[in-house]
Amino acid sequence: MTEKSPENNFPAGYEPADVWEWEKGNGGQFANINRPIAGPTHDKELPVGKHPLQLYSLATPNGQKVGILLEELLAAGHTGAEYDAWLIRIGEGQQFGSDFVKANPNSKIPALVDHSTPEPTRVFESGSILLYLAEKFGAFLPKEHKGRTEAINWLFWQMASGPYLGGGFGHFYAYAPIHIKYAIDRFAMEAKRQLDVLDRHLAENQYLAGSEYSIADIAVWPWYGNLARGQSYPKADVFLDVKSYKHLQRWAAEIAERPAVKRGRMVNKATGELSEQLHERHDASDFDTKTQDKIGTA
């Protein structure tokens, strides 16, 4: 039995200090980039391409959201949604460059800069970017009151729930330098509760906002759809028994087959199969000519 401290019931051997201090290089996978302060670490200009919309991102689940929506907008005929996508390698700390911090003071991908406005408009936080683009182009957000409200409900649900799946479950299950049973159990329970929330809702609805595909689905799918399809943290689909969520499985598979989703999840992708990696996207033809299996890994 683990001995407990009599003062606070923490396991013996660890007592929180009165004032927390940052210990650099704590051994975690992201120790080289995590820090308790904001602001830039170096001067670095962001490139600007030929299109009004400039996306600076990486194809994490949050990054995939924006690539998917932009490709869906283009597929729906919104030519003004043409964009340049630039790769931000967060493992190398590129999100702390001076210009990126100007685009997003929170130093997180994705960040979008819209040059079609009188002065360039910065948009940060993935949910904000989805809502901005949906309203800008009048698409993928239901126009009637009930559907619009439901789509925004689920958009905000994902923004609030995702950190429990990613920073909570994903971190302690896949990235932490040691496995802590309490932490994994705590966040696995919450991840499964969230999966059940989705499964119950999708039992009665084709999409999250009802019968209409929307930014709610685009926000939720890269996190929970990829998890349902076994394309998230290694072996997490088995650990969380995701196949048991039948309605979530139906929804995840249906969205995965959308051509714009297949393209969008490739944008700024820098890991996995080379044929699925499109480090930069400047034109629709890039998907056919500039994936990493065609141009090499440099």
C-alpha positions as CSV (number, residue, x, y, z in Angstrom):
1,M,0.0,0.0,0.0
2,T,1.3,3.5,-0.9
3,E,2.1,5.5,2.2
4,K,0.2,8.8,2.4
5,S,1.3,12.2,3.8
6,P,-0.8,12.9,6.9
7,E,-1.1,16.6,6.1
8,N,-2.8,16.5,2.6
9,N,-3.3,12.9,1.5
10,F,-0.8,13.2,-1.3
11,P,1.4,10.1,-1.9
12,A,4.4,10.2,0.3
13,G,7.5,11.6,-1.4
14,Y,5.8,14.5,-3.1
15,E,4.8,17.7,-1.3
16,P,3.7,20.8,-3.4
17,A,5.8,23.8,-2.6
18,D,4.2,26.9,-1.3
19,V,5.1,28.6,-4.6
20,W,5.5,26.6,-7.7
21,E,8.8,27.0,-9.6
22,W,9.5,26.0,-13.2
23,E,11.9,23.1,-13.6
24,K,13.2,23.1,-17.2
25,G,13.7,19.9,-19.0
26,N,11.3,17.8,-16.9
27,G,11.5,14.9,-19.3
28,G,8.1,15.2,-20.9
29,Q,7.8,14.9,-24.6
30,F,7.1,18.7,-24.9
31,A,9.5,19.9,-22.3
32,N,11.6,21.8,-24.9
33,I,8.7,24.0,-25.8
34,N,6.5,24.2,-22.8
35,R,7.0,27.3,-20.6
36,P,5.0,29.3,-18.1
37,I,5.3,32.7,-19.9
38,A,3.9,34.1,-23.1
39,G,5.4,36.2,-25.8
40,P,8.0,35.6,-28.6
41,T,11.3,33.8,-28.2
42,H,12.8,35.0,-31.4
43,D,12.2,37.4,-34.4
44,K,10.7,35.7,-37.4
45,E,8.5,37.0,-40.2
46,L,5.6,35.0,-41.4
47,P,5.4,34.4,-45.2
48,V,2.5,35.8,-47.1
49,G,1.3,34.1,-50.3
50,K,-0.9,35.2,-53.2
51,H,-4.4,34.6,-51.6
52,P,-6.3,36.8,-49.2
53,L,-6.5,34.0,-46.6
54,Q,-3.2,33.0,-45.0
55,L,-3.2,29.9,-42.7
56,Y,-0.3,29.2,-40.4
57,S,-0.8,25.7,-38.9
58,L,0.1,22.1,-38.4
59,A,-2.2,19.1,-39.0
60,T,-3.0,18.4,-35.3
61,P,-6.7,17.9,-34.7
62,N,-7.1,21.6,-34.1
63,G,-5.2,22.4,-37.2
64,Q,-7.2,19.9,-39.3
65,K,-10.4,21.8,-38.5
66,V,-9.4,24.8,-40.6
67,G,-7.9,23.0,-43.5
68,I,-11.1,20.9,-43.7
69,L,-13.4,23.9,-43.6
70,L,-11.4,25.8,-46.3
71,E,-11.5,22.8,-48.6
72,E,-15.2,22.3,-48.0
73,L,-15.8,26.0,-48.8
74,L,-13.9,25.6,-52.1
75,A,-15.7,22.4,-52.9
76,A,-19.0,24.3,-52.4
77,G,-18.0,27.0,-54.9
78,H,-16.7,29.7,-52.6
79,T,-13.8,30.8,-54.7
80,G,-12.9,33.6,-52.2
81,A,-11.9,30.9,-49.8
82,E,-8.7,30.2,-51.7
83,Y,-5.8,30.2,-49.3
84,D,-2.1,29.7,-48.7
85,A,-1.2,27.3,-45.8
86,W,2.2,27.5,-44.2
87,L,3.6,24.8,-42.0
88,I,4.4,25.8,-38.4
89,R,6.5,23.2,-36.7
90,I,5.5,23.5,-33.1
91,G,8.0,20.9,-31.9
92,E,10.7,23.3,-33.0
93,G,9.1,26.3,-31.3
94,Q,8.1,28.1,-34.5
95,Q,4.9,29.2,-32.8
96,F,7.0,31.5,-30.7
97,G,8.3,33.6,-33.6
98,S,7.5,37.3,-33.4
99,D,5.1,37.5,-36.3
100,F,3.3,34.3,-35.2
101,V,2.8,35.8,-31.8
102,K,1.3,38.9,-33.4
103,A,-1.2,36.6,-35.3
104,N,-1.9,34.6,-32.1
105,P,-0.7,36.0,-28.8
106,N,-1.5,32.5,-27.3
107,S,1.2,30.9,-29.5
108,K,-1.0,28.0,-30.6
109,I,-1.8,26.8,-34.0
110,P,-3.9,27.4,-36.1
111,A,-3.7,31.1,-36.8
112,L,-5.4,32.8,-39.8
113,V,-4.8,36.2,-41.2
114,D,-7.5,37.6,-43.6
115,H,-6.0,40.2,-46.0
116,S,-9.3,40.8,-47.8
117,T,-10.3,43.3,-45.0
118,P,-9.3,47.0,-45.0
119,E,-6.6,46.1,-42.5
120,P,-5.5,42.5,-42.1
121,T,-7.6,40.7,-39.6
122,R,-6.1,38.1,-37.3
123,V,-8.2,35.2,-36.2
124,F,-7.0,32.7,-33.6
125,E,-8.4,29.8,-31.7
126,S,-9.7,27.1,-34.0
127,G,-13.4,27.5,-33.0
128,S,-13.2,31.2,-33.6
129,I,-11.6,30.6,-37.1
130,L,-14.4,28.2,-38.0
131,L,-17.1,30.6,-36.9
132,Y,-15.4,33.5,-38.7
133,L,-15.1,31.7,-42.0
134,A,-18.7,30.2,-41.8
135,E,-20.1,33.7,-41.3
136,K,-17.8,35.3,-43.9
137,F,-19.0,32.9,-46.6
138,G,-22.5,32.2,-45.3
139,A,-21.9,28.4,-45.4
140,F,-21.7,25.4,-43.1
141,L,-23.7,27.2,-40.4
142,P,-27.5,26.6,-40.5
143,K,-29.4,29.8,-41.2
144,E,-32.5,28.9,-39.2
145,H,-32.4,29.7,-35.5
146,K,-32.6,26.2,-34.0
147,G,-30.0,24.7,-36.3
148,R,-27.6,27.6,-35.9
149,T,-27.9,27.5,-32.2
150,E,-27.4,23.8,-32.1
151,A,-24.3,24.0,-34.3
152,I,-22.8,26.7,-32.1
153,N,-23.7,24.6,-29.0
154,W,-21.6,21.7,-30.3
155,L,-18.8,23.9,-31.5
156,F,-18.4,25.3,-28.0
157,W,-18.8,21.8,-26.6
158,Q,-15.8,20.6,-28.6
159,M,-13.7,23.6,-27.6
160,A,-14.4,22.9,-23.9
161,S,-14.2,19.1,-24.1
162,G,-11.1,18.7,-26.4
163,P,-8.6,19.7,-23.7
164,Y,-9.7,16.7,-21.6
165,L,-9.2,14.4,-24.5
166,G,-5.9,15.9,-25.7
167,G,-4.2,17.6,-22.8
168,G,-5.7,15.2,-20.3
169,F,-6.2,11.7,-21.6
170,G,-3.8,11.9,-24.6
171,H,-1.0,13.5,-22.6
172,F,-1.0,11.0,-19.7
173,Y,-1.8,8.0,-21.9
174,A,0.6,8.7,-24.7
175,Y,3.1,11.4,-23.9
176,A,3.9,11.6,-20.2
177,P,7.3,10.3,-19.2
178,I,5.7,7.9,-16.7
179,H,2.3,6.2,-16.6
180,I,0.2,7.5,-13.6
181,K,-2.8,5.2,-13.1
182,Y,-4.8,7.8,-11.3
183,A,-4.3,10.4,-14.1
184,I,-5.0,7.9,-16.9
185,D,-8.1,6.5,-15.1
186,R,-9.4,10.1,-14.4
187,F,-9.1,11.2,-18.0
188,A,-10.1,7.9,-19.6
189,M,-13.4,8.1,-17.6
190,E,-14.0,11.6,-19.0
191,A,-13.0,10.6,-22.5
192,K,-15.5,7.8,-22.4
193,R,-18.2,10.0,-21.0
194,Q,-17.7,12.4,-23.9
195,L,-17.8,9.6,-26.4
196,D,-21.1,8.5,-24.8
197,V,-22.5,12.1,-25.1
198,L,-21.7,12.0,-28.8
199,D,-23.0,8.5,-29.4
200,R,-26.4,9.2,-27.7
201,H,-26.8,12.4,-29.7
202,L,-25.9,10.9,-33.0
203,A,-28.3,8.0,-32.4
204,E,-31.0,10.6,-33.1
205,N,-29.2,13.0,-35.5
206,Q,-27.3,12.5,-38.8
207,Y,-25.0,15.3,-37.9
208,L,-24.4,17.3,-34.7
209,A,-26.7,20.2,-35.6
210,G,-29.4,17.8,-36.9
211,S,-29.7,17.0,-40.6
212,E,-27.2,19.6,-41.9
213,Y,-23.4,19.1,-42.0
214,S,-21.8,22.1,-40.3
215,I,-18.8,23.6,-38.6
216,A,-19.9,21.6,-35.5
217,D,-19.0,18.4,-37.3
218,I,-15.8,19.9,-38.7
219,A,-14.7,20.9,-35.2
220,V,-15.5,17.6,-33.5
221,W,-14.5,15.1,-36.2
222,P,-10.7,15.7,-36.1
223,W,-10.7,14.8,-32.4
224,Y,-13.4,12.3,-31.9
225,G,-13.8,11.0,-35.4
226,N,-10.1,10.2,-35.7
227,L,-10.2,8.5,-32.3
228,A,-13.2,6.5,-33.4
229,R,-11.3,5.4,-36.5
230,G,-8.1,4.4,-34.6
231,Q,-6.2,7.3,-36.0
232,S,-5.5,9.1,-32.7
233,Y,-3.2,8.0,-29.9
234,P,-1.6,4.6,-30.5
235,K,-3.9,1.8,-29.2
236,A,-6.2,4.4,-27.6
237,D,-9.1,3.1,-29.7
238,V,-8.8,-0.3,-28.1
239,F,-8.1,1.0,-24.6
240,L,-11.3,3.1,-24.8
241,D,-13.3,0.5,-26.7
242,V,-14.4,3.0,-29.3
243,K,-16.0,0.4,-31.5
244,S,-18.8,0.0,-29.0
245,Y,-20.0,3.5,-29.9
246,K,-22.0,2.5,-33.0
247,H,-23.6,5.8,-33.8
248,L,-20.3,7.7,-33.4
249,Q,-18.7,5.1,-35.7
250,R,-21.3,5.7,-38.4
251,W,-20.9,9.5,-38.2
252,A,-17.1,9.3,-38.2
253,A,-17.0,7.0,-41.2
254,E,-19.4,9.1,-43.2
255,I,-17.5,12.3,-42.7
256,A,-14.1,10.6,-43.4
257,E,-15.4,9.8,-46.9
258,R,-16.0,13.4,-47.8
259,P,-13.4,14.5,-50.5
260,A,-12.8,17.8,-48.8
261,V,-12.2,16.2,-45.5
262,K,-9.6,13.9,-47.1
263,R,-7.8,16.9,-48.6
264,G,-8.2,19.2,-45.5
265,R,-6.6,16.7,-43.1
266,M,-3.5,16.6,-45.3
267,V,-2.9,20.3,-45.2
268,N,0.2,21.1,-43.1
269,K,0.6,17.5,-42.2
270,A,4.2,16.6,-41.4
271,T,4.0,13.1,-39.9
272,G,2.7,9.7,-41.1
273,E,2.5,8.4,-44.6
274,L,4.4,10.7,-47.1
275,S,1.5,10.5,-49.6
276,E,-0.7,12.2,-47.0
277,Q,1.7,15.0,-46.1
278,L,1.2,18.3,-47.8
279,H,3.5,20.6,-45.9
280,E,2.4,23.8,-47.7
281,R,-0.8,24.4,-49.8
282,H,-1.0,27.2,-52.3
283,D,-3.2,25.8,-55.0
284,A,-5.6,22.9,-55.4
285,S,-3.1,21.1,-57.7
286,D,-0.7,20.9,-54.8
287,F,-2.5,17.8,-53.6
288,D,-1.6,16.0,-56.8
289,T,2.0,17.3,-57.2
290,K,3.5,18.4,-53.9
291,T,2.8,15.8,-51.3
292,Q,6.0,14.6,-49.7
293,D,6.1,11.3,-51.6
294,K,6.3,13.3,-54.8
295,I,8.8,16.0,-53.8
296,G,10.8,14.2,-51.1
297,T,11.1,14.9,-47.4
298,A,13.2,18.0,-47.5
